[in-house]
Amino acid sequence: MLTEIMASLSVDRIGPGRARTRPDRVLADKAYSAKAHRAMLRKRNIQVVISERYDQIRSVGSID
């Protein structure tokens, strides 16, 4: 669902100009902490502000 939301997203500009399609950062809850979501956001140069689930941190061993 996150990919569909990001595809239809527009961020209003302050002043004149077309709405942006890429925000500076994305804030979400732990439900969106999957590696695929993080990779997709990083690929679009969007800062990820999503806390990780405990079981993901424990299985990987490091925080990305």
Order of alpha helices (4+ residues) and beta strands (2+ residues): alpha-beta-alpha-beta-alpha
